[in-house]
Amino acid sequence: MALILLIDTATATGSVSLSQNGKTLGTLQNNEQRDHAATITLFIRQLLHHHGLHHRQLDAVAVSAGPGSYTGLRVGVATAKGLCYTWQKPLLAVSTLQMMAAGMQRQRPAEEVYYAPMIDARRMEVFTAVYNARLEPVLEPQAMVLQPGSFHDLMTEKNTLFFGDGAPKWQGLLGEHTNSEFPPYRISAEHMMPLAEKAFADKDFKDVAYFSPYYIKPFFTPGKP
């Protein structure tokens, strides 16, 4: 088990958490402001100071690596890479969607369900995936334009939990369906703890110089071809 710093800036909510030996020591979260660059490093200093820890005691730094907001992901990954380079710590990268599924699984543990996190993109598009109870993907992470028949085959197999800031768009399009639920969910860096600990145990370390976020789709700039 390890002492890991966890960073998430993939969406409008930014947070930092510390985990040790399978437990969350503390989490700081910003629900109002989108300027993650101004708050994340402050949160890191505050958490370490509050728990009487020095960065030398950290075993690794983990980052929620996408998909999500292009700007947010760049801030989080750049911060994590900078800390790893300066502190000489290994870098762990966790899928934002799988992290969300782990958080919902902690909230709603069950064997016979699918977990379908959704991150809002533009118009009727979301970043989404579907995971089973072992957090294995049964639908790979992707950018999806929602249609009335989306997820039909999966919902015939198991009750499916749709959650995240993209879920309301799907709920409005789907309407009533016996095999769907839309539980409330708040994204948090602490939800990546079990995934980061597994990556650390497996020595699944990323190259600090060359790692880049999992954008899934190119950055869109209005007015450019």
HELIX and SHEET records of a PDB file:
HELIX    1   1 HIS A   36  HIS A   50  1                                  15    
HELIX    2   2 HIS A   55  GLN A   57  5                                   3    
HELIX    3   3 TYR A   70  TRP A   87  1                                  18    
HELIX    4   4 THR A   96  GLN A  107  1                                  12    
HELIX    5   5 HIS A  152  GLU A  157  1                                   6    
HELIX    6   6 ALA A  167  LEU A  174  1                                   8    
HELIX    7   7 ALA A  189  MET A  192  5                                   4    
HELIX    8   8 MET A  193  ALA A  201  1                                   9    
SHEET    1   A 5 LYS A  23  ASN A  30  0                                        
SHEET    2   A 5 GLY A  14  GLN A  20 -1                                        
SHEET    3   A 5 LEU A   3  ASP A   8 -1                                        
SHEET    4   A 5 ALA A  60  SER A  64  1                                        
SHEET    5   A 5 LEU A  91  VAL A  94  1                                        
SHEET    1   B 5 PRO A 137  VAL A 145  0                                        
SHEET    2   B 5 GLU A 125  TYR A 131 -1                                        
SHEET    3   B 5 VAL A 113  ASP A 120 -1                                        
SHEET    4   B 5 ASN A 159  PHE A 163  1                                        
SHEET    5   B 5 SER A 180  GLU A 181  1                                        
END                                                                             
